Amino acid sequence: MNEAEISQEISTIKERNKKVEADKAWELSWTRRLFITAGIYVLAGLWLGIIAANNPWQNAFVPALGYILSTLTLPIIKNWWLKNY
């Protein structure tokens, strides 16, 4: 491998790392969590309305809140698991 090929390979690896870091940041972002929570809330509210449940929009908070709570607790569980793996 010559110097130009090595330099190109390093550049390719650096670009890949930037993409991986951006993807990881998105996965952990509150923007993503809030959009998913809003989607869950709207879908649950619509579904509960379709099946004529009492207080569909109020009850739609339950799955949305469950999702948010799961995003808060899963990192703790993941760290514990990784430590004990």
N, C-alpha and C positions, 0 to 999 in steps of 0.2 A: 504494500500500500504506500502510495507516495503522499507527500505533505498536503497536496490539494485534496486528495480523497479523504484524508483524515480530517481536514478542516471542514469539508462538506458534511461528513458524517457527524461531526460534533455539532454543526449548525442544525442538522436534522434532529438530533437528539434534544437540543435546546428548544427548538420549536415544539417538539412533541411534549416536552416537560411543561412548557407554558400552557399548552392546551389542557393537559392533565390537571394542572394547578387551577386553571379557570373552571374546569368541570367540577372539581372538588369544592371550590368556593361556591359555585352555584348550588351544589347539593346541600351545602350547609347554610345557605343564605336564608334570611328571614323573608326576603321577597318571594322566594319559591314557596316557602312554608305558608305564607299568607295567601298566595294565589291558590294553592291547593286547598287550603282551609275554606276559602270563599267558594271554590267550586264544589266542595263537599256540601257546604251549607245550602247552596242554591239547588243542587241535585236532590239532596235529602228533603228540602222544603217542597220542591215540585212533586217528588214522589209521594210524600205524606199528604199533599193536597190532592193528588190524583186518587189516592186510596181513601180519601175523606177522613183522615185522622184528625183528632182534636188538636187545635193549636199547631198546625204544621210548621210554621216558621219559628215558633218558640221551641218546638221539639227538635227542629233541625240543628239546634246548637249542640245537641248531645254527640252526634258523630263528628262534628267539626271540632268540638272541644277534645274529644277522644284522640283525634289525629294530632292536634297540637301537643297534648300531654305525651303521646307516644314519641314525638320528635324530641321532647325534653328528656325523657327517661332512657331512650335507647342508647345515646352516647355513654351514659353511665354504665349500662349493662354491657355495652361493647368493650369499654375499658376494663371492666372487671373480667370479662371473658378472655380478653387478650392477655391480661396479667396472669390468669390461671391456665392458659392453654398450653 
